[in-house]
Amino acid sequence: MGAELTNAFFLVVSLAGSLGAAWLYRMAKCPANATPAAPLRSISARLSRRIWLALFWANVVVLALGVSFAAYRYALHNATLGAQVQIEAFGPLVARVETLHGHANGVPPGYAVWIVVRSRASNRFYPQEPVEMYDDGMWRARVVFGNEADAGKQFDLFVVIADLLAETTFKDYLARARNNSYVAGLAVIPSTARVLATMSVRRQD
């Protein structure tokens, strides 16, 4: 919901900016005696028509990008409507490392199942290693809940289906995590990934 509201806000701002820049460009182009608003004439006199035109096209580009993103989000939602992912029962107490199993069906081409763990202590999201998928729709994943010092803490597990953009974000994080002793988790799950299942657990060791 946050991504949709942000996109809608930028669409409104860009549309208003485009209309405003176009109007001011027109006012700057008109002769001074053809414009009844004296304050506006003084503002337009300070700025060239090229600046207003550049502002207009900049807002048009932002508006077009916003519309494209909204259309992409709509297509993503429709493409993944039939996707279902189940997790075999486990928890609510878990070890630091668990192997989870489940079943997925209806995952469209170009999407993949991923597991993301959120630490409630840090409120950060930690993508796990890619899920192993089998021809019959079954899947298996190795999941790590925090580090050695996180015994007794709570975690949330998210099963998501990710498009190429979200997968790139996850893989970039994992590449950094493999090369560093500590990497902060993601602030959010990418907006182009769709959460299909969630579970809350607590570390017991």
Secondary structure, DSSP 8 states (H G I E B T S, - for coil): -HHHHHHHHHHHHHHHHHHHHHHHHHHHHS-GGG---HHHHHHHHHS-HHHHHHHHHHHHHHHHHHHHHHHHHHHHHHHTTT-EEEE----SEE-SEEEEEEEEE---TT-EEEEEEEETTTTEEEE-S--EE-TTSEEEEEEE-S-GGGTT-EEEEEEEEE-HHHHHHHHHHHHHHHTSS----BSS--TTEEEEEEEEEEE--
